[in-house]
Each structure stands twice: as C-alpha cells, then as structure tokens.
Amino acid sequence: MEDKKPNFGFNPFAETWNGRLAMIGFAAALINEYVTGHGILSQLGLM
C-alpha cells in the first residue's frame, strides 16, 4: 500500500506553478509600466 502525500502545501508542483505565475505577473507589471509611463503605485493613486 502506498502512502499518499496531501495535494496541498509546499510541494514541487505548487512551487513550480507559483514561480511561473509570479514571473508572468512581474513581466506584465513591467510591460504595463513601459506602456503607460507610470508605475503600479502611481496608477493606484498611492504615490
């Protein structure tokens, strides 16, 4: 009988997708700043 590990928490699959989505979000923020000329804080009215 195999011991099954839970499918949540810190595991390689979740960390891989977290990293990929973080890279996509960072790239989107850089593109947005380049296109608009304003950073995200400025767009939100925080600066």
Jmol script that loads the backbone (N, CA, C; Angstrom):
load data "model"
ATOM      1  N   MET A   1       0.842  -1.189   0.000  1.00  0.00           N
ATOM      2  CA  MET A   1       0.000   0.000   0.000  1.00  0.00           C
ATOM      3  C   MET A   1       0.882   1.246   0.000  1.00  0.00           C
ATOM      4  N   GLU A   2       0.575   2.172  -0.868  1.00  0.00           N
ATOM      5  CA  GLU A   2       1.348   3.400  -0.979  1.00  0.00           C
ATOM      6  C   GLU A   2       0.874   4.437   0.018  1.00  0.00           C
ATOM      7  N   ASP A   3       1.836   5.182   0.559  1.00  0.00           N
ATOM      8  CA  ASP A   3       1.481   6.330   1.395  1.00  0.00           C
ATOM      9  C   ASP A   3       1.308   7.527   0.474  1.00  0.00           C
ATOM     10  N   LYS A   4       0.116   8.096   0.434  1.00  0.00           N
ATOM     11  CA  LYS A   4      -0.149   9.251  -0.427  1.00  0.00           C
ATOM     12  C   LYS A   4       0.095  10.518   0.375  1.00  0.00           C
ATOM     13  N   LYS A   5       0.773  11.455  -0.279  1.00  0.00           N
ATOM     14  CA  LYS A   5       1.011  12.744   0.352  1.00  0.00           C
ATOM     15  C   LYS A   5      -0.141  13.676  -0.006  1.00  0.00           C
ATOM     16  N   PRO A   6      -0.417  14.664   0.838  1.00  0.00           N
ATOM     17  CA  PRO A   6      -1.502  15.609   0.521  1.00  0.00           C
ATOM     18  C   PRO A   6      -1.169  16.435  -0.716  1.00  0.00           C
ATOM     19  N   ASN A   7      -2.193  16.886  -1.417  1.00  0.00           N
ATOM     20  CA  ASN A   7      -2.025  17.668  -2.631  1.00  0.00           C
ATOM     21  C   ASN A   7      -2.048  19.162  -2.371  1.00  0.00           C
ATOM     22  N   PHE A   8      -1.715  19.577  -1.186  1.00  0.00           N
ATOM     23  CA  PHE A   8      -1.688  20.993  -0.855  1.00  0.00           C
ATOM     24  C   PHE A   8      -0.440  21.285  -0.041  1.00  0.00           C
ATOM     25  N   GLY A   9      -0.150  22.582   0.110  1.00  0.00           N
ATOM     26  CA  GLY A   9       1.027  22.977   0.875  1.00  0.00           C
ATOM     27  C   GLY A   9       2.240  23.151  -0.018  1.00  0.00           C
ATOM     28  N   PHE A  10       3.396  23.125   0.589  1.00  0.00           N
ATOM     29  CA  PHE A  10       4.649  23.327  -0.142  1.00  0.00           C
ATOM     30  C   PHE A  10       5.092  22.019  -0.768  1.00  0.00           C
ATOM     31  N   ASN A  11       4.813  21.874  -2.046  1.00  0.00           N
ATOM     32  CA  ASN A  11       5.293  20.713  -2.775  1.00  0.00           C
ATOM     33  C   ASN A  11       5.845  21.197  -4.114  1.00  0.00           C
ATOM     34  N   PRO A  12       6.637  20.392  -4.789  1.00  0.00           N
ATOM     35  CA  PRO A  12       7.279  20.857  -6.031  1.00  0.00           C
ATOM     36  C   PRO A  12       6.288  21.331  -7.093  1.00  0.00           C
ATOM     37  N   PHE A  13       5.169  20.676  -7.242  1.00  0.00           N
ATOM     38  CA  PHE A  13       4.187  21.084  -8.252  1.00  0.00           C
ATOM     39  C   PHE A  13       3.647  22.469  -7.956  1.00  0.00           C
ATOM     40  N   ALA A  14       3.245  22.706  -6.717  1.00  0.00           N
ATOM     41  CA  ALA A  14       2.688  24.008  -6.337  1.00  0.00           C
ATOM     42  C   ALA A  14       3.740  25.102  -6.445  1.00  0.00           C
ATOM     43  N   GLU A  15       4.951  24.816  -6.031  1.00  0.00           N
ATOM     44  CA  GLU A  15       6.004  25.828  -6.084  1.00  0.00           C
ATOM     45  C   GLU A  15       6.398  26.162  -7.519  1.00  0.00           C
ATOM     46  N   THR A  16       6.367  25.184  -8.413  1.00  0.00           N
ATOM     47  CA  THR A  16       6.663  25.438  -9.820  1.00  0.00           C
ATOM     48  C   THR A  16       5.636  26.390 -10.406  1.00  0.00           C
ATOM     49  N   TRP A  17       4.354  26.119 -10.167  1.00  0.00           N
ATOM     50  CA  TRP A  17       3.308  26.989 -10.712  1.00  0.00           C
ATOM     51  C   TRP A  17       3.314  28.362 -10.056  1.00  0.00           C
ATOM     52  N   ASN A  18       3.624  28.417  -8.777  1.00  0.00           N
ATOM     53  CA  ASN A  18       3.709  29.711  -8.096  1.00  0.00           C
ATOM     54  C   ASN A  18       4.810  30.560  -8.730  1.00  0.00           C
ATOM     55  N   GLY A  19       5.944  29.959  -9.005  1.00  0.00           N
ATOM     56  CA  GLY A  19       7.043  30.680  -9.639  1.00  0.00           C
ATOM     57  C   GLY A  19       6.696  31.140 -11.037  1.00  0.00           C
ATOM     58  N   ARG A  20       6.045  30.280 -11.812  1.00  0.00           N
ATOM     59  CA  ARG A  20       5.665  30.642 -13.180  1.00  0.00           C
ATOM     60  C   ARG A  20       4.688  31.813 -13.185  1.00  0.00           C
ATOM     61  N   LEU A  21       3.686  31.746 -12.329  1.00  0.00           N
ATOM     62  CA  LEU A  21       2.695  32.824 -12.279  1.00  0.00           C
ATOM     63  C   LEU A  21       3.307  34.124 -11.768  1.00  0.00           C
ATOM     64  N   ALA A  22       4.259  34.026 -10.845  1.00  0.00           N
ATOM     65  CA  ALA A  22       4.944  35.226 -10.357  1.00  0.00           C
ATOM     66  C   ALA A  22       5.750  35.873 -11.480  1.00  0.00           C
ATOM     67  N   MET A  23       6.412  35.060 -12.299  1.00  0.00           N
ATOM     68  CA  MET A  23       7.187  35.611 -13.422  1.00  0.00           C
ATOM     69  C   MET A  23       6.277  36.282 -14.445  1.00  0.00           C
ATOM     70  N   ILE A  24       5.120  35.679 -14.710  1.00  0.00           N
ATOM     71  CA  ILE A  24       4.163  36.278 -15.645  1.00  0.00           C
ATOM     72  C   ILE A  24       3.650  37.609 -15.096  1.00  0.00           C
ATOM     73  N   GLY A  25       3.325  37.639 -13.813  1.00  0.00           N
ATOM     74  CA  GLY A  25       2.839  38.874 -13.187  1.00  0.00           C
ATOM     75  C   GLY A  25       3.882  39.970 -13.192  1.00  0.00           C
ATOM     76  N   PHE A  26       5.126  39.614 -12.937  1.00  0.00           N
ATOM     77  CA  PHE A  26       6.195  40.608 -12.937  1.00  0.00           C
ATOM     78  C   PHE A  26       6.413  41.159 -14.338  1.00  0.00           C
ATOM     79  N   ALA A  27       6.407  40.286 -15.332  1.00  0.00           N
ATOM     80  CA  ALA A  27       6.568  40.727 -16.717  1.00  0.00           C
ATOM     81  C   ALA A  27       5.401  41.631 -17.126  1.00  0.00           C
ATOM     82  N   ALA A  28       4.186  41.283 -16.723  1.00  0.00           N
ATOM     83  CA  ALA A  28       3.018  42.100 -17.046  1.00  0.00           C
ATOM     84  C   ALA A  28       3.133  43.474 -16.392  1.00  0.00           C
ATOM     85  N   ALA A  29       3.637  43.528 -15.169  1.00  0.00           N
ATOM     86  CA  ALA A  29       3.804  44.812 -14.490  1.00  0.00           C
ATOM     87  C   ALA A  29       4.840  45.674 -15.202  1.00  0.00           C
ATOM     88  N   LEU A  30       5.937  45.067 -15.664  1.00  0.00           N
ATOM     89  CA  LEU A  30       6.953  45.821 -16.392  1.00  0.00           C
ATOM     90  C   LEU A  30       6.412  46.348 -17.714  1.00  0.00           C
ATOM     91  N   ILE A  31       5.666  45.530 -18.440  1.00  0.00           N
ATOM     92  CA  ILE A  31       5.078  45.958 -19.712  1.00  0.00           C
ATOM     93  C   ILE A  31       4.083  47.081 -19.481  1.00  0.00           C
ATOM     94  N   ASN A  32       3.265  46.937 -18.447  1.00  0.00           N
ATOM     95  CA  ASN A  32       2.277  47.961 -18.115  1.00  0.00           C
ATOM     96  C   ASN A  32       2.957  49.286 -17.782  1.00  0.00           C
ATOM     97  N   GLU A  33       4.045  49.224 -17.030  1.00  0.00           N
ATOM     98  CA  GLU A  33       4.760  50.449 -16.680  1.00  0.00           C
ATOM     99  C   GLU A  33       5.397  51.075 -17.919  1.00  0.00           C
ATOM    100  N   TYR A  34       5.914  50.272 -18.807  1.00  0.00           N
ATOM    101  CA  TYR A  34       6.527  50.785 -20.038  1.00  0.00           C
ATOM    102  C   TYR A  34       5.480  51.449 -20.933  1.00  0.00           C
ATOM    103  N   VAL A  35       4.306  50.823 -21.067  1.00  0.00           N
ATOM    104  CA  VAL A  35       3.267  51.337 -21.959  1.00  0.00           C
ATOM    105  C   VAL A  35       2.654  52.624 -21.408  1.00  0.00           C
ATOM    106  N   THR A  36       2.367  52.650 -20.112  1.00  0.00           N
ATOM    107  CA  THR A  36       1.671  53.803 -19.540  1.00  0.00           C
ATOM    108  C   THR A  36       2.613  54.910 -19.080  1.00  0.00           C
ATOM    109  N   GLY A  37       3.843  54.558 -18.763  1.00  0.00           N
ATOM    110  CA  GLY A  37       4.782  55.552 -18.241  1.00  0.00           C
ATOM    111  C   GLY A  37       4.626  55.798 -16.758  1.00  0.00           C
ATOM    112  N   HIS A  38       3.755  55.060 -16.111  1.00  0.00           N
ATOM    113  CA  HIS A  38       3.535  55.204 -14.663  1.00  0.00           C
ATOM    114  C   HIS A  38       3.649  53.836 -14.013  1.00  0.00           C
ATOM    115  N   GLY A  39       4.214  53.827 -12.804  1.00  0.00           N
ATOM    116  CA  GLY A  39       4.312  52.586 -12.055  1.00  0.00           C
ATOM    117  C   GLY A  39       2.976  52.183 -11.479  1.00  0.00           C
ATOM    118  N   ILE A  40       2.923  50.983 -10.949  1.00  0.00           N
ATOM    119  CA  ILE A  40       1.661  50.440 -10.416  1.00  0.00           C
ATOM    120  C   ILE A  40       1.163  51.260  -9.221  1.00  0.00           C
ATOM    121  N   LEU A  41       2.071  51.734  -8.385  1.00  0.00           N
ATOM    122  CA  LEU A  41       1.642  52.533  -7.228  1.00  0.00           C
ATOM    123  C   LEU A  41       1.038  53.858  -7.662  1.00  0.00           C
ATOM    124  N   SER A  42       1.619  54.434  -8.684  1.00  0.00           N
ATOM    125  CA  SER A  42       1.077  55.685  -9.218  1.00  0.00           C
ATOM    126  C   SER A  42      -0.298  55.467  -9.857  1.00  0.00           C
ATOM    127  N   GLN A  43      -0.479  54.359 -10.538  1.00  0.00           N
ATOM    128  CA  GLN A  43      -1.760  54.063 -11.161  1.00  0.00           C
ATOM    129  C   GLN A  43      -2.841  53.824 -10.112  1.00  0.00           C
ATOM    130  N   LEU A  44      -2.448  53.284  -8.992  1.00  0.00           N
ATOM    131  CA  LEU A  44      -3.418  53.032  -7.920  1.00  0.00           C
ATOM    132  C   LEU A  44      -3.663  54.277  -7.059  1.00  0.00           C
ATOM    133  N   GLY A  45      -2.923  55.358  -7.310  1.00  0.00           N
ATOM    134  CA  GLY A  45      -3.097  56.587  -6.552  1.00  0.00           C
ATOM    135  C   GLY A  45      -2.409  56.571  -5.207  1.00  0.00           C
ATOM    136  N   LEU A  46      -1.418  55.703  -5.051  1.00  0.00           N
ATOM    137  CA  LEU A  46      -0.723  55.615  -3.772  1.00  0.00           C
ATOM    138  C   LEU A  46       0.548  56.463  -3.732  1.00  0.00           C
ATOM    139  N   MET A  47       0.925  57.011  -4.882  1.00  0.00           N
ATOM    140  CA  MET A  47       2.112  57.890  -4.914  1.00  0.00           C
ATOM    141  C   MET A  47       1.784  59.116  -5.720  1.00  0.00           C
TER     142      MET A  47
END
end "model"
wireframe off; spacefill off
backbone 0.3
color backbone group
